[in-house]
């Protein structure tokens, strides 16, 4: 299961990561979020050791969502060296997420 990123742990996990990070901002009530959830879980296994794959529940973690200015979900951020390198807003094919993450490896 993808890492649960929270207001309490995101600085340690995301900002201090030595590998690229993919963050999926989602909510339980969001239909398009449920559409990409299986892709995120698959990528967590596929990129193990090469990238951090995390999920941020925007309802439970408003600080992280506010930090990144998340206004629409799903939003997937690709972070390298603590900085946002790319993003995807809205549901998309898995290949789109994989290609964006591979570009950071």
C-alpha positions in Angstrom: 0.0 0.0 0.0 1.3 3.5 -0.9 2.6 5.5 2.0 0.1 7.6 3.9 1.5 11.1 4.0 0.1 13.3 6.8 0.5 16.8 8.1 2.8 15.3 10.7 5.2 13.2 8.5 5.3 14.9 5.1 8.4 17.1 5.9 10.4 14.1 6.9 9.2 11.7 4.1 8.8 14.2 1.2 11.2 17.1 1.7 14.1 15.0 2.9 13.7 12.2 0.4 16.8 11.4 -1.7 14.7 9.8 -4.4 11.8 11.4 -6.4 8.4 11.5 -4.7 5.0 11.1 -6.3 2.1 12.4 -4.1 -1.5 11.6 -4.9 -3.8 14.2 -3.3 -7.2 12.5 -2.9 -10.4 12.2 -0.9 -12.7 9.3 -0.2 -15.7 11.0 -1.8 -13.9 11.8 -5.0 -14.8 9.5 -8.0 -11.9 10.3 -10.2 -9.6 9.8 -7.2 -10.9 6.2 -7.0 -10.2 5.8 -10.7 -6.5 6.4 -10.4 -6.1 4.7 -6.9 -5.2 1.3 -8.4 -2.5 2.9 -10.6 -0.9 4.5 -7.5 -0.9 1.3 -5.6 0.7 -0.6 -8.6 3.3 2.1 -8.9 4.1 1.8 -5.2 5.2 -1.8 -5.8 6.8 -1.1 -9.2 9.0 1.8 -8.1 10.0 0.4 -4.7 13.5 1.5 -3.9 13.5 4.0 -6.8 10.9 6.5 -5.7 8.5 7.3 -2.9 4.8 6.9 -3.8 2.5 8.5 -1.3 -1.2 9.4 -0.8 -2.4 12.5 0.9 -6.1 12.6 2.1 -6.9 16.2 1.7 -9.7 16.1 4.2 -7.5 14.7 6.9 -4.4 16.7 6.1 -5.3 20.2 5.1 -1.8 21.6 5.9 -0.1 19.6 3.2 -2.8 20.4 0.7 -2.6 24.1 1.5 1.2 24.0 1.3 1.0 22.9 -2.3 -2.0 25.0 -3.2 -4.2 21.9 -4.0 -7.6 23.1 -5.3 -8.7 20.2 -7.4 -8.4 16.5 -6.8 -7.1 14.2 -7.8 -3.8 16.1 -8.2 -0.6 14.2 -8.4 2.6 16.0 -7.7 6.1 14.9 -8.7 8.7 16.2 -6.3 12.4 16.1 -6.8 14.9 17.5 -4.2 12.0 19.0 -2.2 10.7 20.9 -5.2 7.6 20.3 -7.4 9.0 19.2 -10.7 5.7 18.3 -12.4 2.0 17.7 -11.7 -1.0 16.0 -13.1 -4.5 17.3 -12.3 -7.5 15.0 -12.9 -7.8 11.4 -13.7 -5.4 10.1 -16.4 -4.0 6.8 -17.7 -1.4 5.0 -15.7 1.1 5.6 -18.5 0.9 9.3 -17.9 1.9 9.0 -14.3 4.7 6.5 -15.0 6.2 8.7 -17.7 6.2 11.7 -15.5 7.9 9.8 -12.7 10.4 8.1 -15.0 11.4 11.6 -16.2 12.7 12.3 -12.7 14.7 9.0 -12.3 
